[in-house]
C-alpha cells in the first residue's frame, strides 16, 4: 500500500477479487473518495460486508457480487483512477486481467498481485516488483 502513495488520495478505486476488502478499505483509509469491491465467494462476502459496516463506510463503498473478469469486461476506458487485484494464484487470472486492461484500460493504473513465476503478457510499460514468491505487476493506461 505504501507503494501506491498519493495515487489513492481522492481517487475512485476498484478492488477486484476483493476477498475481505482489505486492499480497497485500506485505500479508503488513505483518502480514496470511493471504492468498488468485487467479490463472488460467499464466505469472503460475509467478511467484506462486516468490515465495511465496522468501518461505517457504506456511503463510500459499493460491494459488487459477481465475477471480477465479467465486471472488468463491462468497464469503459478510464472508469477508475486505480484498480487493484489480488486473484487466486496459479489460475491464469493475472494474465487474463492484464490482457483485458491492455484492450480496455479501465483505470489510470492497474496493480495485480500474483505468484512470481506466473507467466504474464508482454505489455509495454509493465513493471513488476518482486517480494520472494509474490510479485506485484503495475501497468498504467496509455496517454
C-alpha beads as a LAMMPS data file, in Angstrom:
LAMMPS data file: protein, C-alpha beads

143 atoms
142 bonds

1 atom types
1 bond types

-500.0 500.0 xlo xhi
-500.0 500.0 ylo yhi
-500.0 500.0 zlo zhi

Masses

1 110.0

Atoms # bond

1 1 1 0.000 0.000 0.000
2 1 1 2.832 2.388 0.697
3 1 1 3.976 1.961 -2.916
4 1 1 0.677 3.433 -4.100
5 1 1 1.431 6.608 -2.179
6 1 1 -0.777 9.567 -3.011
7 1 1 -2.318 7.830 -6.047
8 1 1 -5.296 6.849 -3.884
9 1 1 -5.987 10.297 -2.427
10 1 1 -9.394 11.460 -3.717
11 1 1 -9.361 8.507 -6.148
12 1 1 -12.095 6.224 -7.367
13 1 1 -10.642 2.782 -6.569
14 1 1 -11.614 -0.653 -7.879
15 1 1 -10.700 -3.765 -5.877
16 1 1 -11.151 -6.909 -7.979
17 1 1 -11.108 -10.293 -6.232
18 1 1 -11.681 -8.212 -3.086
19 1 1 -11.793 -11.039 -0.545
20 1 1 -12.231 -9.394 2.855
21 1 1 -11.932 -5.965 1.236
22 1 1 -8.614 -5.238 2.929
23 1 1 -6.949 -3.565 -0.078
24 1 1 -9.887 -1.377 -1.038
25 1 1 -10.703 -0.438 2.540
26 1 1 -7.060 0.456 3.173
27 1 1 -7.269 2.799 0.179
28 1 1 -10.345 4.368 1.762
29 1 1 -8.429 4.958 4.991
30 1 1 -5.648 6.580 2.928
31 1 1 -8.005 9.098 1.349
32 1 1 -9.795 7.387 -1.539
33 1 1 -13.050 9.109 -2.438
34 1 1 -14.922 5.937 -3.375
35 1 1 -14.182 2.198 -3.517
36 1 1 -15.882 -0.551 -5.510
37 1 1 -15.234 -4.057 -4.168
38 1 1 -15.910 -7.016 -6.473
39 1 1 -16.152 -10.499 -4.971
40 1 1 -18.209 -13.634 -5.585
41 1 1 -17.267 -16.072 -2.793
42 1 1 -19.971 -16.216 -0.116
43 1 1 -17.620 -16.515 2.841
44 1 1 -15.474 -13.632 1.653
45 1 1 -18.591 -11.531 1.021
46 1 1 -19.751 -12.017 4.619
47 1 1 -16.363 -10.823 5.905
48 1 1 -16.236 -7.993 3.380
49 1 1 -19.687 -6.667 4.317
50 1 1 -18.885 -6.957 8.019
51 1 1 -15.655 -4.987 7.520
52 1 1 -17.447 -2.248 5.569
53 1 1 -20.099 -1.997 8.313
54 1 1 -17.484 -2.000 11.084
55 1 1 -15.809 0.979 9.426
56 1 1 -19.132 2.724 8.836
57 1 1 -18.098 3.154 5.209
58 1 1 -21.324 2.136 3.455
59 1 1 -21.724 5.598 1.917
60 1 1 -18.317 5.401 0.156
61 1 1 -18.156 1.702 -0.706
62 1 1 -20.061 -0.290 -3.294
63 1 1 -19.993 -4.072 -2.983
64 1 1 -20.499 -5.871 -6.285
65 1 1 -21.370 -9.550 -6.050
66 1 1 -20.010 -11.255 -9.118
67 1 1 -17.118 -12.397 -11.233
68 1 1 -14.190 -9.958 -11.368
69 1 1 -13.425 -10.694 -15.022
70 1 1 -17.028 -10.170 -16.101
71 1 1 -17.125 -6.900 -14.172
72 1 1 -13.853 -5.676 -15.712
73 1 1 -15.068 -6.644 -19.183
74 1 1 -18.045 -4.313 -18.778
75 1 1 -15.964 -1.266 -17.848
76 1 1 -15.228 1.684 -20.082
77 1 1 -11.824 3.289 -20.563
78 1 1 -10.868 5.360 -17.518
79 1 1 -13.763 4.234 -15.312
80 1 1 -11.456 4.234 -12.246
81 1 1 -8.355 6.061 -11.094
82 1 1 -6.729 2.985 -9.533
83 1 1 -7.583 -0.703 -9.939
84 1 1 -6.192 -3.381 -7.627
85 1 1 -6.447 -7.148 -7.985
86 1 1 -5.333 -9.989 -5.749
87 1 1 -6.719 -13.011 -7.612
88 1 1 -6.185 -16.643 -6.651
89 1 1 -2.696 -17.695 -7.718
90 1 1 -1.873 -20.170 -10.447
91 1 1 -5.187 -19.973 -12.312
92 1 1 -4.199 -17.501 -15.030
93 1 1 -6.224 -14.629 -13.574
94 1 1 -3.324 -12.150 -13.582
95 1 1 -2.562 -12.803 -17.256
96 1 1 -6.228 -12.571 -18.237
97 1 1 -6.783 -9.359 -16.293
98 1 1 -3.671 -7.690 -17.704
99 1 1 -4.759 -8.621 -21.234
100 1 1 -8.216 -7.144 -20.567
101 1 1 -6.580 -3.946 -19.328
102 1 1 -4.390 -3.788 -22.418
103 1 1 -7.515 -3.893 -24.622
104 1 1 -9.561 -1.527 -22.436
105 1 1 -7.565 0.427 -19.826
106 1 1 -10.383 0.773 -17.301
107 1 1 -8.234 2.705 -14.797
108 1 1 -5.306 5.098 -14.861
109 1 1 -3.254 2.269 -13.375
110 1 1 -3.728 -1.406 -12.564
111 1 1 -1.881 -3.230 -9.775
112 1 1 -2.079 -7.052 -9.858
113 1 1 -0.648 -9.370 -7.222
114 1 1 0.452 -12.788 -8.477
115 1 1 2.880 -15.617 -7.924
116 1 1 6.353 -14.582 -9.108
117 1 1 6.670 -17.488 -11.539
118 1 1 3.280 -16.891 -13.177
119 1 1 3.609 -16.101 -16.891
120 1 1 2.372 -12.635 -17.863
121 1 1 1.702 -10.997 -21.209
122 1 1 4.301 -8.753 -22.786
123 1 1 2.769 -5.318 -22.223
124 1 1 4.694 -2.107 -22.884
125 1 1 5.409 -0.309 -19.622
126 1 1 4.563 -3.285 -17.380
127 1 1 6.613 -3.029 -14.178
128 1 1 6.951 -5.844 -11.668
129 1 1 8.029 -5.628 -8.044
130 1 1 9.180 -8.924 -6.620
131 1 1 8.713 -9.932 -2.974
132 1 1 10.007 -13.507 -2.841
133 1 1 7.338 -15.864 -4.221
134 1 1 4.877 -12.985 -4.651
135 1 1 5.052 -10.163 -7.174
136 1 1 3.013 -7.083 -7.927
137 1 1 2.780 -6.048 -11.550
138 1 1 1.772 -2.487 -12.381
139 1 1 0.697 -1.042 -15.697
140 1 1 -0.504 2.451 -16.493
141 1 1 -3.079 3.340 -19.093
142 1 1 -1.555 4.801 -22.242
143 1 1 -1.912 8.551 -22.533

Bonds

1 1 1 2
2 1 2 3
3 1 3 4
4 1 4 5
5 1 5 6
6 1 6 7
7 1 7 8
8 1 8 9
9 1 9 10
10 1 10 11
11 1 11 12
12 1 12 13
13 1 13 14
14 1 14 15
15 1 15 16
16 1 16 17
17 1 17 18
18 1 18 19
19 1 19 20
20 1 20 21
21 1 21 22
22 1 22 23
23 1 23 24
24 1 24 25
25 1 25 26
26 1 26 27
27 1 27 28
28 1 28 29
29 1 29 30
30 1 30 31
31 1 31 32
32 1 32 33
33 1 33 34
34 1 34 35
35 1 35 36
36 1 36 37
37 1 37 38
38 1 38 39
39 1 39 40
40 1 40 41
41 1 41 42
42 1 42 43
43 1 43 44
44 1 44 45
45 1 45 46
46 1 46 47
47 1 47 48
48 1 48 49
49 1 49 50
50 1 50 51
51 1 51 52
52 1 52 53
53 1 53 54
54 1 54 55
55 1 55 56
56 1 56 57
57 1 57 58
58 1 58 59
59 1 59 60
60 1 60 61
61 1 61 62
62 1 62 63
63 1 63 64
64 1 64 65
65 1 65 66
66 1 66 67
67 1 67 68
68 1 68 69
69 1 69 70
70 1 70 71
71 1 71 72
72 1 72 73
73 1 73 74
74 1 74 75
75 1 75 76
76 1 76 77
77 1 77 78
78 1 78 79
79 1 79 80
80 1 80 81
81 1 81 82
82 1 82 83
83 1 83 84
84 1 84 85
85 1 85 86
86 1 86 87
87 1 87 88
88 1 88 89
89 1 89 90
90 1 90 91
91 1 91 92
92 1 92 93
93 1 93 94
94 1 94 95
95 1 95 96
96 1 96 97
97 1 97 98
98 1 98 99
99 1 99 100
100 1 100 101
101 1 101 102
102 1 102 103
103 1 103 104
104 1 104 105
105 1 105 106
106 1 106 107
107 1 107 108
108 1 108 109
109 1 109 110
110 1 110 111
111 1 111 112
112 1 112 113
113 1 113 114
114 1 114 115
115 1 115 116
116 1 116 117
117 1 117 118
118 1 118 119
119 1 119 120
120 1 120 121
121 1 121 122
122 1 122 123
123 1 123 124
124 1 124 125
125 1 125 126
126 1 126 127
127 1 127 128
128 1 128 129
129 1 129 130
130 1 130 131
131 1 131 132
132 1 132 133
133 1 133 134
134 1 134 135
135 1 135 136
136 1 136 137
137 1 137 138
138 1 138 139
139 1 139 140
140 1 140 141
141 1 141 142
142 1 142 143
